[in-house]
Amino acid sequence: MLSTITKLSNCYGANPEFVLAGGGNTSCKDEKYLYVKPSGVSLAKITEGDFVKMERAIIRECFSWTEFASANEREARIKSLMAYAVVPGSSGRPSVEAPLHELMDFKFVVHLHPGMVNGMTCGKNGAAKCAELFPEALWVEYVDPGFTLAKVVFDKVQVYKQAHGNAPAVIFLQNHGVFVGGNSADEIDQAYRMIMDTLKAHYDKMQIDCSAWSAGEADAEALAALAPALRGYLGSDGKVVSVRSAGAFAPAAGPLTPDHIVYAKSFALTCDEPTAEAVAAFAAAKGYKPKVVCVPGKALFAAGNNANGAATTLALALDAARVEKLTTAFGGVNYLSDKHREFIENWEVESYRSKVAAGSGKALTGKVAIVTGGAQGFGYGIAEVLAAAGADVVIADMNVEGANAAAARLGAGASGVAVNIADEDSVAAMVQSVVKTYGGIDLLVANAGVLRAGSVKSLSKKDWDFVTNINYSGYFLCVKHVAPVMALQNAASGGWCDIVQVNSKSGLVGSNRNGAYAGSKFGTIGLTQSFALELVADRVKVNSVCPGNFFDGPLWSDPEKGLFVQYLNAGKVPGAKTVADVKEFYEKQIPMHRGCLPSDVAKAIIYAVEQLYETGQAIPVSGGQVMLN
């Protein structure tokens, strides 16, 4: 039974035609227990162990309740009863719609919010057309979600049973979605196929395009000028939000369903110049800052606490615009009233759901971090720690396939982008891509670097230029194109951003037969200090971290091009005859008797970000091998 409902949940939850933002919920039941999806857990990823086990008899007690002194009393009482119904040992907060699942006389229940369905449920003539298209279904006029809705549906189901002699398998909820019950997975699937096919035929008859919407590209100039600033305007207390951009489209003019309100708010800000004053005026009028900002003809911006949140806001804004259009097949749009809208906006249950979906706050939650050279080795190790600390990490690397694979391993919020840091056009394109996806940049980890060891007497000019162009000029180019974005968002938010260059202990002390590398690292510390003096006016801190030797990474251990092999061939270690001899020599140079790890460097980077009073510093991370005077 649990296996069946889990497969159904995962199947429908992964299909954006049926589910957005993890919305909807599912359940199964036996004679004694109801197993229902917990609040805040997405259908696409739910497992058998996630379902909350509840006593059916206890849930049903609420159907006999009558009057309450206030809405607050009602919500507190149902919340308490649902918690009491949870069987000891079962974790998670049951969906607020658990009573609705309980009252349906079917083994499996799948509740979804398909856009095509809500074109009907949000239509002015939705009820009449529902009776025509789905004569066996039950239609329920809009009622506030939670206990009130469950009680109304319970009463209507009793009337339906008396009239039809059986329970309804399909229940349409005005401005909300649909409940489907069945005693097998096939019955659920057949019911949803029937619903979607019937609606598709009606939209075709009315000559309404019901295909999923996709937004085009935002105007490049508007994107560069507005997205970083909006991160600040739409944030609070100096904290920025993530902003996802798309081509301009007209957002829905009013609130359509609870999901749209929870994730995209009831109203969008539409104006030609979304300034701080425009955002403040909107907030004063509506009581909240907008999550959707439309600049007609140029771009639409969707905000969230992190990259996933912003993507969710955009998805719901697109869906709302689509649903609004689809309602023309059902007599035009029926928006939620102010009373119903305000209930959702202030409802603790929906606040809990959105907070759980957003995830818990960590040191770098909501920060956008670019890690150049992050597809493997040291860079990827740094990216892993930053992602674990809550950052949305962009893996920027010449090996774009490797970057995308690394981002996939990091999970939601991460992405890969191609870049050659020695090529200015490539760096500019990387920054534009990040601003398009995230709205701006909070942290640049300038990690990409190369090494060519050799004596000054024999090192080729080609190798010298190769090292210098990437290690020295590449750092300059990245800062050149990232700094204006950071300055723009800091001016809007009043916050700080960070640039942290991954240098080397060879940037603090000379390195024998390694002049090109050491010279580039000494030089970039000079750049760090100079950039820090200039960019502090833009509230950008610039620091370097200087790692010791990372013996386990490909830079050192690659059997063909690794430093152990290069140093052996260059004769850098006197008396060394094997790679093992070279490694042993370097291990003996470290007081802590081990090589540096990516996690050591990442912790130093996080320190540089979290502290508020140092800039222009070169921070050793060398196990005591190099100590500052």
WOWOMO-V414474 format. One record per residue. N is the residue number from 0. PHI is phi in whole degrees, -180 to 180 (999 if undefined). Layout:
n;phi
N;PHI
N;PHI
This chain:
n;phi
0;999
1;-66
2;-63
3;-66
4;-69
5;-67
6;-64
7;-61
8;-61
9;-64
10;-65
11;-71
12;-66
13;-87
14;-105
15;-64
16;-70
17;-109
18;-138
19;-126
20;60
21;73
22;-69
23;84
24;-157
25;-139
26;-160
27;-142
28;-149
29;-116
30;-65
31;-111
32;-122
33;-109
34;-113
35;-124
36;-61
37;-76
38;-65
39;89
40;-99
41;-77
42;-63
43;-62
44;-115
45;-65
46;-116
47;-57
48;-73
49;-79
50;-62
51;-88
52;-89
53;-132
54;-77
55;-63
56;-62
57;-70
58;-58
59;-69
60;-59
61;-68
62;-71
63;-96
64;-69
65;-120
66;-111
67;-133
68;-68
69;-159
70;-64
71;-63
72;-64
73;-60
74;-67
75;-65
76;-71
77;-70
78;-62
79;-66
80;-65
81;-63
82;-65
83;-68
84;-74
85;-69
86;-69
87;-52
88;99
89;-91
90;-108
91;97
92;-96
93;-63
94;-53
95;-62
96;-93
97;-53
98;-60
99;-65
100;-65
101;-64
102;-76
103;-81
104;-84
105;-140
106;-66
107;-121
108;-134
109;-126
110;-108
111;-133
112;-127
113;-63
114;-59
115;-65
116;-69
117;-74
118;-61
119;-83
120;-67
121;-98
122;-88
123;-62
124;-103
125;-59
126;-63
127;-65
128;-69
129;-62
130;-62
131;-78
132;-83
133;-132
134;-63
135;-90
136;-86
137;-103
138;-104
139;-124
140;-61
141;-60
142;-138
143;-54
144;-60
145;101
146;-61
147;-57
148;-64
149;-59
150;-67
151;-64
152;-65
153;-56
154;-64
155;-69
156;-66
157;-63
158;-64
159;-60
160;-62
161;-65
162;-80
163;-110
164;81
165;-154
166;-84
167;-72
168;-89
169;-130
170;-126
171;-94
172;-108
173;-56
174;50
175;-150
176;163
177;-142
178;-108
179;-127
180;-115
181;-165
182;-100
183;-156
184;-63
185;-62
186;-64
187;-63
188;-62
189;-63
190;-64
191;-69
192;-63
193;-62
194;-62
195;-68
196;-66
197;-64
198;-67
199;-60
200;-63
201;-69
202;-62
203;-62
204;-61
205;-87
206;58
207;-111
208;-72
209;-104
210;-68
211;-63
212;-86
213;-136
214;-84
215;-80
216;-89
217;-71
218;-59
219;-61
220;-68
221;-64
222;-60
223;-65
224;-82
225;-105
226;-58
227;-61
228;-67
229;-64
230;-57
231;-80
232;-61
233;-89
234;-87
235;-154
236;55
237;79
238;-97
239;-90
240;-111
241;-85
242;-131
243;-100
244;-111
245;-154
246;-63
247;-65
248;-146
249;-76
250;-70
251;-55
252;-81
253;-163
254;-75
255;-110
256;-142
257;-56
258;-60
259;-62
260;-68
261;-62
262;-99
263;-126
264;70
265;-77
266;-136
267;-103
268;-93
269;-120
270;-163
271;-76
272;-131
273;-79
274;-82
275;-60
276;-67
277;-65
278;-66
279;-65
280;-66
281;-61
282;-62
283;-66
284;-80
285;-101
286;91
287;-158
288;-78
289;-69
290;-104
291;-127
292;-126
293;-112
294;-108
295;-51
296;79
297;-125
298;-167
299;-124
300;-120
301;-121
302;-107
303;-156
304;-66
305;-149
306;-61
307;-63
308;-63
309;-67
310;-64
311;-65
312;-58
313;-63
314;-61
315;-72
316;-65
317;-63
318;-64
319;-63
320;-64
321;-67
322;-60
323;-58
324;-69
325;-64
326;-65
327;-63
328;-80
329;-132
330;85
331;99
332;-85
333;-117
334;-78
335;-68
336;-71
337;-58
338;-61
339;-70
340;-61
341;-66
342;-61
343;-66
344;-61
345;-108
346;-79
347;-61
348;-62
349;-71
350;-62
351;-63
352;-61
353;-68
354;-68
355;-63
356;-64
357;-73
358;91
359;-80
360;-75
361;-128
362;-56
363;-115
364;-55
365;87
366;-84
367;-99
368;-121
369;-94
370;-119
371;-77
372;63
373;-98
374;-75
375;-156
376;57
377;-59
378;-62
379;-67
380;-61
381;-64
382;-59
383;-59
384;-69
385;-63
386;-65
387;-64
388;-86
389;105
390;-73
391;-88
392;-99
393;-105
394;-87
395;-108
396;-157
397;-63
398;-85
399;-67
400;-64
401;-66
402;-64
403;-65
404;-66
405;-64
406;-63
407;-63
408;-69
409;-71
410;98
411;-55
412;96
413;-91
414;-152
415;-113
416;-148
417;-81
418;-158
419;-114
420;-68
421;-86
422;-114
423;-65
424;-62
425;-66
426;-65
427;-62
428;-66
429;-61
430;-63
431;-62
432;-64
433;-67
434;-64
435;-63
436;-84
437;-116
438;96
439;177
440;-141
441;-104
442;-145
443;-107
444;-102
445;-83
446;-102
447;-57
448;-167
449;-135
450;-144
451;-130
452;-85
453;162
454;-70
455;-61
456;-76
457;-131
458;-62
459;-76
460;-62
461;-62
462;-67
463;-59
464;-66
465;-59
466;-66
467;-67
468;-63
469;-84
470;-72
471;-97
472;-68
473;-63
474;-62
475;-57
476;-65
477;-63
478;-66
479;-56
480;-93
481;-83
482;-57
483;-62
484;-65
485;-62
486;-62
487;-66
488;-73
489;-69
490;-63
491;-82
492;-101
493;78
494;-92
495;-124
496;-123
497;-136
498;-120
499;-125
500;-92
501;-84
502;-93
503;-171
504;-62
505;-74
506;-90
507;-111
508;-136
509;-62
510;-131
511;-62
512;56
513;-148
514;-64
515;-64
516;-68
517;-62
518;-62
519;-67
520;-77
521;-59
522;-64
523;-74
524;-67
525;-63
526;-65
527;-56
528;-65
529;-69
530;-61
531;-61
532;-64
533;-78
534;-84
535;-61
536;-66
537;-97
538;63
539;-117
540;-88
541;-129
542;-138
543;-118
544;-114
545;-120
546;-72
547;-82
548;-81
549;-99
550;-68
551;-86
552;-87
553;-63
554;-58
555;-96
556;-102
557;-57
558;-67
559;-108
560;-118
561;-66
562;-63
563;-57
564;-68
565;-61
566;-67
567;-63
568;-68
569;-82
570;69
571;-69
572;-105
573;-57
574;83
575;-72
576;-113
577;-137
578;-60
579;-62
580;-64
581;-65
582;-62
583;-62
584;-59
585;-74
586;-63
587;-73
588;-83
589;-105
590;-56
591;-87
592;58
593;-154
594;-76
595;-74
596;-112
597;-55
598;-65
599;-63
600;-70
601;-61
602;-64
603;-67
604;-65
605;-63
606;-60
607;-60
608;-74
609;-75
610;-74
611;-121
612;-134
613;-127
614;-149
615;77
616;-98
617;-115
618;-99
619;-70
620;-135
621;-125
622;67
623;89
624;-67
625;-124
626;-122
627;-74
628;-81
